[in-house]
Amino acid sequence: MMATDAWAYLNIRNPLCAWATYRGALVASNYQEGFLSVWTAAALKDASGTRIEREFALESVRARDFPHCVSRLTGIFCFLDLDSAKRAAIDWHDGQNHFQERFLAELGLAEASPQRTRHDANWITRAKQKEKGAWADLDWIPRYWASEPYPDGDPIWETFVMGRMYVFGTDLPRRAYDLIKKHMPHTLSLLELSRIATWVGSDMGTISAHFRDVGDCYRVDYAMDMRDAENEEVIERIRRFIGSDNPVNRADLDPHFRVGRLGVMPDMRAFGFNVVKSAAQIRGRED
């Protein structure tokens, strides 16, 4: 039986994050193919071009000097100690965001990649800023990637993990399900199949965010991994799971599955968004 060895705040108010939470597995993305994690994309949705510029600055130093470290853009964000998770909520909760106890999930890393890196978030939250939120200097970034503790204050150790981690418990997934049922009720059959796919070792139904530069702004769109929908071995494992004594939400599943359909995919076009670049980024592109 897998044990809890990580924690994360999962923003199940976002239907796409809720989808991953109900599936029960968080899966890292591959930035080389232009994909970000859903969690990274959600953090960028309401951000300015300056916020993305800061993430690019962090990523540039990582790729150049610390290639062994997991990228913030693609890795799964979590805390390996509960104390850091709780202190992060105290420091980061602004009265509206999801850094609060009711969104805290217990996670299992038993099947995650051994590739993971831990950093003190205080380097970022306490970095000096200038006009419009841009950082005043970038000299501290190597110390962040080197996993040095910030010199003043208790570290808040944030960890980025590759591979897959599992969501434990029933309360948060239940609330995630309720939100999807409210906003995307036609997708519930595929949602249940995606959850079962997790149990049989498939990433079918995993949602990733695709990031691209489109000129004066960045564009993020979402895609669902449905490659295993044509994998007869996976489909047979799903059939056996459904036919056993495992818990299955048949009320959602049966109307589609018994007639050979997987169900209706969510229309994710409405969740795509643009982030306008900062003036500095536009000038840099023109130069």
Secondary structure as GFF3:
##gff-version 3
##sequence-region A 1 287
A	DSSP	beta_strand	6	9	.	.	.	ID=ss1
A	DSSP	alpha_helix	15	23	.	.	.	ID=ss2
A	DSSP	beta_strand	25	27	.	.	.	ID=ss3
A	DSSP	three_ten_helix	31	33	.	.	.	ID=ss4
A	DSSP	beta_strand	35	36	.	.	.	ID=ss5
A	DSSP	alpha_helix	38	45	.	.	.	ID=ss6
A	DSSP	alpha_helix	49	65	.	.	.	ID=ss7
A	DSSP	beta_strand	76	78	.	.	.	ID=ss8
A	DSSP	alpha_helix	82	92	.	.	.	ID=ss9
A	DSSP	three_ten_helix	101	103	.	.	.	ID=ss10
A	DSSP	beta_strand	104	108	.	.	.	ID=ss11
A	DSSP	beta_strand	116	120	.	.	.	ID=ss12
A	DSSP	alpha_helix	122	125	.	.	.	ID=ss13
A	DSSP	three_ten_helix	131	133	.	.	.	ID=ss14
A	DSSP	alpha_helix	141	145	.	.	.	ID=ss15
A	DSSP	beta_strand	157	161	.	.	.	ID=ss16
A	DSSP	beta_strand	164	167	.	.	.	ID=ss17
A	DSSP	alpha_helix	171	183	.	.	.	ID=ss18
A	DSSP	three_ten_helix	185	187	.	.	.	ID=ss19
A	DSSP	alpha_helix	188	199	.	.	.	ID=ss20
A	DSSP	beta_strand	206	213	.	.	.	ID=ss21
A	DSSP	beta_strand	217	225	.	.	.	ID=ss22
A	DSSP	three_ten_helix	227	230	.	.	.	ID=ss23
A	DSSP	alpha_helix	232	243	.	.	.	ID=ss24
A	DSSP	alpha_helix	250	257	.	.	.	ID=ss25
A	DSSP	three_ten_helix	268	271	.	.	.	ID=ss26
A	DSSP	beta_strand	273	276	.	.	.	ID=ss27
A	DSSP	alpha_helix	279	286	.	.	.	ID=ss28
###
